[in-house]
Amino acid sequence: MAIALGVYVDGGGHVSGHMQDVALLPEIEHVLMTGSEQAREIAAAMEKAEYVDDVAAVVGNSSLPAVMVLANTRDAAEVTLAAVEAGQWVYAEKPGARDAAGMEAIAAACARTGAHFTPCYARRTFPETREVKRLLGAGAIGEVWSFQANWIASQAASRGVDSWFFSREMAGGGILHWLGCHWIDLLSFVTGRRVEAVGAMLATAEERIDVEDVACVTLRLEGGAIGTIRCGYLLDPFEGYDEYQLMTAWEGSRGSLALFPGKPTKLRLRTRAEGFCAAGETQEIALSHQRAGGYALGLLRGFIEAVETGGSPPVTEDDALYVLRVIKAAHEAARTGQEQRL
C-alpha cells in the first residue's frame, strides 16, 4: 500500500535531506508540492512529484491524507494547524510551533479531528539512541542518578545572522528551539521519565540576533535524577564536533554510559551490573554512522505507516507540546532566576 503526500516548502530546515527521504520511500507513490520557487524546483527534479501554485490544493485537500511542512517555525505552525483542522496528518521540522501556546492549538485540533502531528525528532530512530534506551531500561547502570547533554555548534555569524533561525518572530527562540529541543526529547525517550523541574541561564553572545545562542539548563526528571543540557552557537572555526561538544551521558547506581554521536558513533559503558560487559567493567562500542536516506528516513517511514494504519506515529503532537513546555520553563527560569515546576 502506498499513499499520496502533500509537501509545503518555503524556506524550512533540512529541506534537501527531507526530500531525499520522500524520494526514497516506496510507501509514497505520488507527491504534490506547493509553496516557494524552491518547491517548484524540487518537484521538477523528482520523478514522482508535481508542483501546484494553489496551496489549498495541498493543505486541506481531502485526497491527501498527509502533508509534510517545511517552513520557518512561525509559518509552519500556521500551515500545520490548517492541515490538521482539515483532518490531514502532518510531518514537520521540530519544534513545530513558536511556543507552547501554538502547539496547544495544534494538539487540540488533532484531538478534534483524529489527525496527528509528528515533529522531526529524528534521533529517536537512530540505532545508537535505541541502544541507549535498551541499556538503561535493562539496568546496565542501575538506577539513573544524573545525566548531561551537550550540543556546541558553529556560531550564528557563520550560519548567517539574518537567517530566520535567529529571529524571535519567526523561530520563537534560539538554540533551545532548534538543537536543545532534541536533547529534551531524547532524555525523556531513553529514560521513560519526563522533566518535572527546570532551572536555566540563557545568553545572547552574538549582538546581531535577538534569540539566545548560549543555554545552560538544569533539569530534574521524574524519579529524582538531575542533570544538565548545555548548548550554544559558539564555535569558530568549526571543523566538526569534538567528543565533548556533541554528547550525552548518564550515571547511575551501578555504572555510567556515554554516547558520542560522531563518526564513528561511540557508546562507552562502565558497569558493575552483570551481563553487560564481556571483558571487565568497561566496554566501548563503535557503531556505524551510515544511515539510509537523507535526514530521517526511519522516522518518516514510521509516520507513513501510522497514516496508513491509523496507529500512533513514532512522535506525536503531545511530545512536541511537552518539549515546548520545558523550553518555556527554561526561559522563565532564566528570566526570574527561580526554578520552574512542570
Buried (B, 14 or more C-beta within 10 A) or exposed (E): EEBBBBBBBBBBBBBEBBBBBBBBBEBBEEBBBBBBEBBBEBBEEBEBBEBBEEBEBBBBBEEBBBBBBBBBBBBBBBBBBBBBBBBBBBBBBBBBBBBBEBBBBBBBBBEEBEBBBBBBBBBBBBEBBBBBBEBBEEBBBBEBBBBBBBBBBBBBBEBEBEBBBBBBEBBBBBBBBBBBBBBBBBBBBBBEBBBBBBBBBBEBEBEEBEBBBBBBBBBBBBEEBEBBBBBBBBBEEBEEBEEEBBBBBBBBEBBBBBBBBBEEBBBBBBBEBEEBBEEEEEBEBEBEBEBEBBBBBBBBBBBBBBBBEEEEBBBBBBBBBBBBBBBBBBBBBBEEEEBBEB
